């Protein structure tokens, strides 16, 4: 893949890339000297109070990990990656994702200026823009945007939405495929008035 041409000049457009997130994880490992999950445990999960979050090996999932179900009802366990990575496959709970959002908003993970930097749109993307790892959905003019990220695979999907103006953090997790979870996310956000 290293010899493939760029799709566009960096900084001019946006396109989601699992490979980009894998690369970011490798940069974290190289810069910190720690494995990706160890770094997150020390610098994100522990300071945020996240006790049910991790990039667990498929062969040793904790008892609290939900089993995902693909369309047709088959468990997704045979198709899971051997271990979660910076591109996905890690586990968390709704309570832990709420704790993450509160820690991010409260400046316990990064300085307020760095938090603002990563949650500010850098390039246009569907629904508004994209910061550094966060989607940015714009509401009405003059109102703070909703910060969000989602992910999914056969048998699992979730989304975290943070709207500081409304004081709402919405966490949606499902152990079914994204096509069944994301319409629920959209309906819940619409009912809450979250852009």
Secondary structure, DSSP 8 states (H G I E B T S, - for coil): -TTS--SS-TTS-----HHHHHHHHHHHHHHHSS-HHHHHIIIIIHHHT--S-B--BGGG--TT----B-TTS-BSGGGS-SB-BTTB--B--HHHHHHHHHHHHTTSSS-HHHHHHHTS--EEETTEEE-SS-EEE--STTS--EEEEEEEETTEEEEEEEETTTTEEEEEEESB-HHHHHHHHHHHHHHHT--
